[in-house]
Amino acid sequence: MISTAFDVSSVFGRLVPGGLPGASGLAAAAGSGTGTAIDNALTQAQTPGAITLITGGVALLVVLVGGTPWRLARNVVTIVHEAGHGLAAVLVGRRLRGIKLHSDTSGVTVSRGKPEGPGMAFTAMAGYVAPSVLGLLFASLLGSDLITAVLVVVALLLLGVLIMVRNAYGVFSVVASAVVLGLVALVAPSVVQAPFAYLLTWFLLFGGVRPVVELQVKRRRGAARDSDADQLGRLTGVPAVLWVLVFAVLTVSCLLAGALWLLEPVAS
């Protein structure tokens, strides 16, 4: 019998300097290529433009689709809404007595002072525009790359509301929000902070508009007759529907201005 076996490695050793790479070498090369691809993908996802578009899309989806995600996230809008009433009351010299947050995402802020006049009107007007104004502020901070400042402002807002909240669900809602903030700021990797700040900002900008629409829908059905707009109507003599229009103009204006700030990295 004539043997036809021959040493493949010796043949390739003469044809290819250094011989064939071993299995470990191939695995290392493949692993290196895969790792580089993943690193590149993560780096691209962390660019300001990508963060802006992705978080903006998620926030818009939550606000437009509604359902359970919106009902849960709307608690954040309510917290800021009532904080707006509270801050306005303090600024005009009224005595803030307490804030209540309810599981249906409604809320009440109680303050003492003159029952009429510009101060009371300003206090009543501040609620519906507060989320949008805060979103605009956050957009300006993010435009200056001040992500930490956004987290600090959120922490101060939650602390202020927690001090004044006067019911169990309100405490739960604020504490739950504070826990999420704490996890992002103190526990989560630093790469999570920027997407969180952008997502919150977009949500406040988009989420500030929808409650105004919901308010007018309720009013057309004969409900919400003691809403902020109706209170303003009684305080000023200006029809409540015009106050709803004022809310709409202000919230949409904040959305457009904030979007310009946030989308600047995409345009550039």
C-alpha positions as CSV (number, residue, x, y, z in Angstrom):
1,M,0.0,0.0,0.0
2,I,1.2,3.4,-0.9
3,S,0.5,6.1,1.7
4,T,-0.7,9.4,0.3
5,A,-0.7,11.2,3.7
6,F,1.4,14.3,3.9
7,D,2.0,17.1,6.4
8,V,-0.4,20.0,5.5
9,S,1.2,22.3,8.0
10,S,4.6,21.7,6.6
11,V,3.4,22.5,3.1
12,F,1.7,25.8,4.1
13,G,4.7,26.5,6.3
14,R,6.7,26.7,3.1
15,L,4.0,28.6,1.2
16,V,2.9,31.0,3.9
17,P,5.5,32.5,6.2
18,G,4.7,31.8,9.8
19,G,2.3,29.0,8.9
20,L,-1.4,28.9,9.3
21,P,-2.9,30.8,12.3
22,G,-4.2,28.4,15.0
23,A,-7.8,28.2,16.3
24,S,-6.9,30.5,19.2
25,G,-5.5,33.1,16.8
26,L,-8.7,33.0,14.7
27,A,-10.9,33.3,17.7
28,A,-8.8,36.2,19.0
29,A,-9.1,37.9,15.7
30,A,-12.8,37.3,15.5
31,G,-13.3,38.5,19.1
32,S,-11.3,41.6,18.4
33,G,-13.3,42.4,15.4
34,T,-16.6,41.9,17.2
35,G,-15.5,43.9,20.2
36,T,-14.4,46.7,18.0
37,A,-17.8,46.7,16.2
38,I,-19.7,46.7,19.5
39,D,-17.5,49.5,20.9
40,N,-18.1,51.6,17.7
41,A,-21.8,51.0,17.9
42,L,-21.9,52.1,21.6
43,T,-19.8,55.1,20.8
44,Q,-22.1,56.1,18.0
45,A,-25.2,55.6,20.2
46,Q,-23.7,58.0,22.8
47,T,-23.2,60.9,20.3
48,P,-25.4,63.9,21.1
49,G,-27.3,63.6,17.8
50,A,-28.1,59.9,18.4
51,I,-29.2,60.5,22.0
52,T,-31.4,63.4,21.0
53,L,-33.2,61.5,18.3
54,I,-33.7,58.2,20.2
55,T,-34.9,59.8,23.4
56,G,-37.1,62.2,21.6
57,G,-38.7,59.4,19.7
58,V,-39.3,57.4,22.9
59,A,-40.8,60.4,24.7
60,L,-43.1,61.3,21.8
61,L,-44.2,57.7,21.6
62,V,-45.1,57.6,25.3
63,V,-47.1,60.8,25.0
64,L,-48.9,60.0,21.8
65,V,-49.7,56.3,22.3
66,G,-51.0,56.8,25.9
67,G,-52.1,53.8,27.8
68,T,-50.3,52.5,30.9
69,P,-46.9,54.1,30.0
70,W,-48.5,57.5,29.7
71,R,-50.5,57.1,32.9
72,L,-47.4,56.2,34.9
73,A,-45.2,58.8,33.3
74,R,-47.9,61.5,33.7
75,N,-47.2,61.4,37.5
76,V,-44.0,63.3,36.7
77,V,-46.0,65.9,34.8
78,T,-48.4,66.2,37.8
79,I,-45.5,66.7,40.3
80,V,-44.1,69.5,38.1
81,H,-47.5,71.0,37.6
82,E,-48.2,71.3,41.3
83,A,-44.6,72.4,42.0
84,G,-45.3,75.2,39.5
85,H,-48.4,76.3,41.5
86,G,-46.4,76.1,44.7
87,L,-43.4,78.1,43.5
88,A,-45.7,80.8,41.9
89,A,-47.6,81.1,45.2
90,V,-44.4,81.6,47.1
91,L,-43.1,84.1,44.6
92,V,-46.2,86.3,44.9
93,G,-46.1,86.2,48.7
94,R,-48.8,83.7,49.3
95,R,-48.4,81.1,52.1
96,L,-48.0,77.6,50.7
97,R,-50.0,75.2,52.9
98,G,-49.5,71.8,51.1
99,I,-49.6,69.7,48.0
100,K,-51.6,66.6,47.3
101,L,-51.0,64.2,44.5
102,H,-53.6,61.5,43.5
103,S,-53.4,58.2,41.8
104,D,-55.5,59.5,38.9
105,T,-52.6,61.9,38.2
106,S,-54.6,64.9,39.4
107,G,-53.3,67.1,42.2
108,V,-54.1,70.0,44.4
109,T,-51.9,72.8,45.8
110,V,-53.3,74.8,48.7
111,S,-52.0,78.3,49.5
112,R,-53.3,81.2,51.6
113,G,-53.5,84.8,50.6
114,K,-55.8,87.2,48.8
115,P,-58.5,85.1,47.0
116,E,-58.3,87.4,43.9
117,G,-55.9,89.7,42.2
118,P,-52.8,89.3,40.0
119,G,-51.0,87.1,42.6
120,M,-53.8,84.5,42.7
121,A,-54.1,84.6,38.9
122,F,-50.4,84.0,38.4
123,T,-50.5,81.1,40.9
124,A,-53.4,79.6,39.0
125,M,-51.8,80.0,35.6
126,A,-48.4,78.5,36.6
127,G,-49.5,74.9,36.8
128,Y,-50.1,73.9,33.2
129,V,-47.1,75.8,31.8
130,A,-44.7,74.6,34.5
131,P,-43.7,71.2,32.8
132,S,-43.0,73.0,29.5
133,V,-41.1,75.8,31.1
134,L,-39.0,73.3,33.0
135,G,-38.4,71.3,29.9
136,L,-37.2,74.5,28.1
137,L,-34.9,75.2,31.0
138,F,-33.5,71.7,30.8
139,A,-33.0,72.0,27.0
140,S,-31.0,75.1,27.5
141,L,-28.8,73.4,30.1
142,L,-28.3,70.4,27.9
143,G,-27.4,72.7,25.0
144,S,-24.6,73.9,27.2
145,D,-23.7,70.3,28.1
146,L,-24.7,70.8,31.8
147,I,-26.2,67.3,32.4
148,T,-25.4,67.4,36.1
149,A,-27.2,70.7,36.5
150,V,-30.4,69.0,35.1
151,L,-30.1,66.2,37.7
152,V,-29.5,68.7,40.5
153,V,-32.6,70.8,39.6
154,V,-34.7,67.7,39.5
155,A,-33.4,66.7,43.0
156,L,-34.2,70.1,44.4
157,L,-37.7,70.1,42.9
158,L,-38.5,66.6,44.3
159,L,-37.2,67.7,47.7
160,G,-39.3,70.8,47.7
161,V,-42.4,68.9,46.8
162,L,-41.7,66.1,49.3
163,I,-41.5,68.7,52.1
164,M,-44.9,70.1,51.2
165,V,-46.8,66.9,50.1
166,R,-49.7,66.1,52.5
167,N,-51.0,62.7,51.4
168,A,-49.7,59.1,51.3
169,Y,-49.9,58.6,47.5
170,G,-48.1,61.9,47.0
171,V,-45.3,60.8,49.3
172,F,-45.1,57.5,47.4
173,S,-45.1,59.2,44.0
174,V,-42.3,61.7,44.9
175,V,-40.2,59.1,46.7
176,A,-40.5,56.7,43.7
177,S,-39.3,59.5,41.4
178,A,-36.5,60.3,43.8
179,V,-35.4,56.6,43.8
180,V,-35.2,56.6,40.0
181,L,-33.2,59.8,40.1
182,G,-30.9,58.4,42.7
183,L,-30.2,55.2,40.8
184,V,-29.4,57.2,37.7
185,A,-27.2,59.8,39.4
186,L,-25.4,57.6,41.9
187,V,-25.6,53.9,40.9
188,A,-26.0,53.7,37.1
189,P,-22.9,54.1,34.8
190,S,-22.2,57.7,33.7
191,V,-23.2,56.8,30.2
192,V,-26.8,56.5,31.4
193,Q,-27.1,60.0,32.8
194,A,-27.1,61.8,29.4
195,P,-29.9,59.7,27.9
196,F,-31.9,60.0,31.1
197,A,-31.6,63.8,31.1
198,Y,-32.5,64.0,27.4
199,L,-35.4,61.7,27.8
200,L,-36.8,63.6,30.8
201,T,-36.4,66.9,28.9
202,W,-38.2,65.7,25.8
203,F,-40.9,64.1,28.0
204,L,-41.6,67.4,29.8
205,L,-41.7,69.3,26.5
206,F,-44.1,66.8,24.8
207,G,-45.9,65.9,28.0
208,G,-46.6,69.6,28.8
209,V,-48.8,69.9,25.7
210,R,-51.0,66.8,26.1
211,P,-52.6,67.8,29.4
212,V,-53.8,71.1,27.8
213,V,-55.5,69.1,25.1
214,E,-57.0,66.8,27.6
215,L,-58.3,69.7,29.7
216,Q,-60.2,71.2,26.8
217,V,-61.6,67.8,25.9
218,K,-62.9,67.4,29.4
219,R,-64.4,70.9,29.4
220,R,-66.2,70.3,26.1
221,R,-67.8,67.3,27.8
222,G,-69.0,69.4,30.7
223,A,-66.3,68.2,33.1
224,A,-63.4,70.0,34.8
225,R,-65.5,73.1,35.6
226,D,-63.2,73.9,38.5
227,S,-60.0,73.6,36.4
228,D,-57.2,76.2,36.4
229,A,-58.6,77.7,33.3
230,D,-62.0,78.1,34.8
231,Q,-60.6,79.6,38.0
232,L,-58.7,82.1,35.8
233,G,-61.9,82.9,34.0
234,R,-63.6,83.7,37.3
235,L,-60.6,85.7,38.5
236,T,-60.0,87.8,35.4
237,G,-63.3,87.8,33.5
238,V,-61.5,86.4,30.5
239,P,-63.3,83.2,29.1
240,A,-61.8,80.0,30.3
241,V,-61.4,78.7,26.7
242,L,-59.1,81.7,26.0
243,W,-57.0,80.6,29.0
244,V,-56.8,77.1,27.5
245,L,-55.6,78.8,24.3
246,V,-52.9,80.7,26.3
247,F,-51.8,77.4,27.9
248,A,-51.6,75.8,24.4
249,V,-49.6,78.7,22.9
250,L,-47.1,78.8,25.8
251,T,-46.6,75.0,25.9
252,V,-46.2,74.6,22.2
253,S,-43.8,77.6,22.1
254,C,-41.7,76.0,24.8
255,L,-41.7,72.7,22.8
256,L,-40.6,74.4,19.6
257,A,-37.9,76.4,21.3
258,G,-36.7,73.4,23.4
259,A,-36.6,71.2,20.3
260,L,-34.4,73.8,18.5
261,W,-31.9,73.6,21.4
262,L,-32.0,69.8,21.6
263,L,-31.8,69.2,17.8
264,E,-28.9,71.5,17.2
265,P,-26.3,68.7,17.5
266,V,-28.3,66.8,14.8
267,A,-28.3,69.8,12.5
268,S,-24.6,70.4,12.9
